[in-house]
Amino acid sequence: MLNESQVRDAVIVALDCDRARALELAGLLEGRASWVKVGMTLFYRYGPSIVDEMRAHGLRIFLDLKVHDIPFQVKGAVLSAALTGADIISIHGLGSSAMIAAARAGAEEAAEITGCDRIRLIAISILTSMSPESLAEIGIAGTIEEEVSRLASMSYAAGADGIVCSPQEAAGLRALLGPDALIVTPGIRPSGSDAGDQVRISTPSAAIAAGSSKLVIGRPICHANDPRAALDAIYSELLGA
């Protein structure tokens, strides 16, 4: 069973919104949330300043940029992203072991420059919006579970700190990668919530029980009439699990 500190560290609030709403949510959740996710929509428009603004509210940052390019570019991108002060960054496992190793090199270089902890790298496996049909459409013949496991093993061996996967694959990846891997799961929906465009979903307590380290939760909190109460309800579920 998780304690309150562990529960707060396990939930990442996804700020998939504009800057004004992101700042409003940061104010509403200050002192209660520990983590937020800053994705491409916010970061591409506002750059490092949005990270600074979130950090000013005492929040830790998962910078969800899904970096995917040639190794040279990825090393530089991760170095630059790490210098913003973000704590976690996502890269694509499909970029190959060479790309992931380059990302790790960029992260380590940034840590040497700043003297701070190294940004943690999590590799995207298969997006939670994807179904077996969409996987086949892009030419991947194996099952979702097979592809996720393959990418996870390769990425972790190449220097990633963990993997992004759906909660449905969390148990298998925990067994595959061991206790120290960071397993980050989007597609989290409290009981009774709308699944939206997510296909492979789970409740918060089921995802933690399956082996997830961190839960990325957006709409159930950010679209709620009272985001702080919605976050507290998720904490209560996890404390009682």
N, C-alpha and C positions, 0 to 999 in steps of 0.2 A: 504493500500500500504506500502511495506517495504522501509526503507531508506537504504543507502549504507552500513552502519555498520551492520544492521540486515541481509542484503543479504549476506554479507561476512561471517557472523556467521552461516548462514543457509546451506552453501555448504561445504561438506566434500569430499576432493579429495582422491579417493581410490588408494593407491599405491600397486596394485597387480602386482608386478614386482620384479626384483632382486635388491639387495642393491645398485649397481652402478647406475641403472636407478632411484631408489628412491631418492638417493642423488642428482642426476642431476635435477630431477623434483623439489625437495625441493629448490634448488638454483634458478631454473627458476621462481618458483612461490613465492619466498620469498618477503615479503612486499605486496603481493596481496592476497594469500590464507591465511585463518585463521586456517583451520582444515585439517588434513590428516587422512586417515584410514591406520593403520598398521595391516595387517591380519596375519593369521597363517603361511603363506609361509615365510614372512620376520622374524617374531618373533621367530619361531621355529629354524631358522638357526642362527640368530644373537643375539637373546635375548634382554635384556634391553638396550644394546648399541644402537640399532636402534632407540629406543625412545629418548635416549639422543641426538642422531644426529639430529632427527627431531626438538626437542625442541631448539637446538642450532640455528635453522633457524627461531625461533620465532613462531613455529607452535604448535597448540594444537592437542592432540592425541586421536583418537578413536581406542582403542585396540580391534580389532574384533577377539576374540579368541573363541567365542561360547562355553563357559565353560559348561560342562555337566558331572556330576559325582555324587558320594554320597555326602551328605551335608558336612561331615568333610573335604573331599578333596577340595570341592568347596570353602569353607571358606578360606582355606590356599592358594588356587590358586588366589582368588580375593585379598587377603591381599598382596601376593607377587606382583601381577600385579599392584596394587595401589601404591606400593612403588617405582615403576619405574617412577612415575610422570605423568602417563597417566590420561586423564580427563574423559573418558567414557570407559566402558568395556561391551562386550556382553556376555550374558549367555543364556542357552536354557530354554525357558518356559516349555518345556516337562520334565524338571527335577523335577517338583513338587514344591508346596509352601514351603516345608521344605528346599529344596535345595536353593530356592531363599532367604529365610530368613537367611540361613547360609551365602550366598553371601553378604547380607547386613551387617551381623555382621563382616565379614572380611573387608569390605569397611570401616566401622566405626572404627574398630581397627586400620587400617592403618592411618586414619585421626587423631586419637589420638596420634599415634607415630610421625607423621610428623608435626602436627599442621597446616596442609594445608586443603583446601576444600576436602570433601569426593568425591571419584571417583563416578560417576553416573553409575547406572546399567540399562541396557536395555535388555529386554528379547526377544529372537528370538521367533517369532510365527511360521509361515510356510514360508520356504525359497521361495524366488521369482522365483526360477527355477522350483518349483513344480506346477503341474497341478492337476485337479481333479482326473485324472487317476493315477498319481503317489501317491496321497494321499490314494486312495483306495488300491493301491498295498501294502502299509504298514499297512493296517487294520483299517484305520480311515474312518468311514462310513459317517460322516457328510460332509457338504460342506466346502470349504475353508473358507468362511466368518464365518460360525458357529464355526469352530475350532480356527480361529484367535481370535474371540471375547471371546471365553471361556478361552484361554490361556492368553489373555491380562488382563481380569478381575482378574483371579487368581494371575497372576504375580504382577500386580500393588498392589493388596491387601496385598501380601506377602512381599512387600518392594522394588520392582523394581521401578525405576524412570520413566520408560516408556517401550516402545515396539518397536521392529523392525517388520515392515510389508511392504507389497507392497503398492504403492501409491493408488491402487484401494480400499484398506481397510482403508485408512487414515481418511476419513470423518466419517465413522462409529465408528472408535475408538476414534476420537476426541469427538464425542457426548457421547460415552460410558464412557470415562475416565476423561473428563473435560479439562479445559484450561491449567492446570499445567503439564499434562503428556508430557513427551518427546517422540515424535513420529518420528522415524528415518526410512526413506524410501530409500532403494536401488531400482534398477530397473528404474532409471531415464535416459531418453534418449531425448536429444533435438530433435526437429522436423527434420526429414530426417536422423537420426542416425540409424545404424544397431542395432537391438534388441539383437543380439548375443544369449546367452543361457538363457536370461531372458524371462519369460513368461508374468508376470503381470507387465506391465511397464506404464510410464506416462512421459509427458514433465515436466520440472522444474516448470513452472508457474502453471500448473494444479495441481501438487502435493502440492504446497504451498497453493493454493486456497482450496484444499480438507482438509487441516489441518495438513500437515506435519510440523514438527519443523526443521528437518535437512534432507538434500538430499545427499545421497552417490552417487557420480558420478566418475567413473573410466575411462573406455576406451574412451569416447568422449573427455576427456581432455588429458589423458596420451598418447593416440595413435595419437593425432592430430599433424600435422606438426609444429604448434606453440601452445604449451599447454597454454601459458599465454593468447594468443588471444582467445583460445577456452573457457577458464575460464571467461574472460571478456565478451564474448558473452552471456554466461549463466547469469552473473550478470546483463547485460543490459536487457535480457529478463525478469528477475525477477523485476528489477526496473520499467519496463514498464507495468508490469502486473496489 
